[in-house]
Amino acid sequence: MNRYPRDLHGYGETPPDPRWPDGARIAVQIVLNYEEGGENSILHGDPASEAFLSEIVGAQPWPGQRHANMESIYEYGARAGFWRLHRMLRDLPVTVYGVATALARSPAQVAAMQAAGWEIASHGLKWIEHKDMPEDAERAAMQEAIRLHAEVTGAPPRGWYTGRSSENTLRLAAETGAFAYVADTYADDLPYWVEFGPRTQLIVPYTLDANDMRFATPQGFNSGDQFYAYLRDSFDCLYREGAEGAPKMLSVGLHCRLAGRPGRAEALRRFLDHARSHDGVWFATRLEIAEHWARVHPHRRQERPSEMDRDAFVARYGGVFEHSPWIAERAFDLELGPAHDTAAGLHNALARVFRTAGEDERLAVLTAHPDLAGKLAAARQLTPDSTAEQASAGLDALTDAERSEFTDLNTAYVAKHGFPFIIAVRDHDKPGIMAAFRRRIDNDRQAEFAEACRQVERIAALRLRDMLP
């Protein structure tokens, strides 16, 4: 099967109402990444020094050597930055992304996290790249991270975020069955469920934009004012959307060695004051958000056309275009994915086949449609869909005069155009259908052929709405 694995549709135009506690307009979630002591270092058995997210512009790994400057920057995060942020945030719900080996090297900081009631989620075994790590090695590292995390903190982690992840990370995390949520995506403003075979996993997406890491990236923040302005504007946008009836979640990402520096910490303080000055703000840990979402929006498996085999797909959707299963057969061979597991998405795939078919094939689809209120209807020989559609407009309860006029119009229309009059009856009432019939019978054949094809597509769209979300 030609299948595209990425989900570019998500919740679509109308995301679900998260129904945050007490009717909050926004959920604000603060993450403190604790990586100091878990970064790349030959002391930790790595082949080179760290080069990521520091004050050193253009840093490169030093193979086989310690990098004293880099190490001291990370040490600042543990020795000073953590405590500054802890004093500022200890009265708020915070989620720590704790690298297991870093936590093991920082017992005083772990105790302070726990005394503040913070959630400590797992940030992996080590703060290293996983993109080239063999799947079995990443799986083993994940299990060791869980084991060491539980040993150091007294409980296994309920949340997971690798950060420097691989294409396997989400699936491997889901396969453990250990996590209330995984955060290794940036794909939405709300939590969402994913399926990995029989396993279901809640995703609470993270952020790389409302994140102090941009102090250490090209074209990122270069002053506390920029950081504050970006966090404030992000909050204001989502707060306004929440007031308008579509609440969201704002994640704020912090690092001890970055936001823990004085000039950045003050920007964070100003943002917190701004957020606290508004009513209807829910500060929460990621675990609290995940547990709330699981209660309010529990996962329900649904029909997924992109995951069906050919026979099931054609059997299910072969009648969407009247008596024309070949359209579903050809659509099955397109590059389908999660975006086609909705009514609009699958309709697009089926319509692509119909639109690119030859004129004779499209004419065959038109002639497969029954006359409105015709002989097949009278004999109760319509498909269930056609029967329901015609009944919805009252075409199953015509007066003798109405039936006679439909018969005459059907005969004249077919004689002129060579196919039956087609209209999406669910869009109209009986008088509207009759008016369109009288008007369109005078069209030339080319114009009417095009209009009939549009109506066929519309009928298919309405049918799919009854079948898919």
Salt bridges, closest charged atoms under 4 A:
GLU35 OE2 - HIS123 NE2 2.85
GLU35 OE2 - HIS255 NE2 3.69
GLU35 OE1 - ARG257 NH2 2.78
GLU36 OE2 - ARG257 NH1 2.92
ASP46 OD1 - LYS126 NZ 2.66
GLU50 OE2 - ARG164 NH2 3.22
GLU55 OE2 - ARG264 NH1 2.73
GLU71 OE1 - ARG66 NH2 2.78
GLU129 OE2 - ARG164 NE 3.87
ASP132 OD2 - LYS131 NZ 2.80
GLU135 OE2 - ARG139 NH2 2.88
GLU135 OE1 - ARG171 NH2 3.11
ASP136 OD1 - ARG139 NH1 2.96
GLU144 OE2 - ARG147 NH2 2.70
GLU151 OE1 - ARG147 NH1 2.69
GLU175 OE1 - ARG139 NH2 3.67
GLU175 OE2 - ARG171 NH1 3.27
GLU195 OE2 - HIS299 NE2 2.73
GLU195 OE1 - ARG301 NH1 3.08
GLU195 OE1 - ARG304 NE 3.36
ASP212 OD1 - HIS255 ND1 2.56
ASP225 OD1 - ARG270 NH2 2.85
ASP233 OD1 - ARG232 NH2 3.19
ASP236 OD1 - HIS274 NE2 2.76
GLU241 OE1 - LYS248 NZ 3.00
GLU266 OE2 - ARG269 NE 3.23
GLU291 OE2 - ARG158 NH1 3.67
GLU303 OE1 - ARG316 NE 3.05
GLU322 OE2 - HIS323 NE2 3.89
GLU322 OE1 - ARG463 NH2 2.74
ASP333 OD1 - ARG310 NH2 2.35
ASP341 OD2 - ARG304 NH1 3.74
GLU359 OE2 - ARG445 NH1 3.71
GLU361 OE2 - ARG330 NH2 2.46
ASP385 OD2 - ARG463 NE 3.98
GLU389 OE2 - ARG463 NE 2.70
ASP400 OD1 - ARG403 NH1 3.51
GLU402 OE1 - LYS430 NZ 3.25
GLU405 OE2 - ARG438 NE 2.89
ASP427 OD2 - ARG458 NE 2.76
GLU448 OE2 - ARG440 NH2 2.56
GLU451 OE1 - ARG454 NH2 2.78
GLU457 OE1 - ARG355 NH2 2.78
ASP466 OD2 - ARG426 NH1 2.94
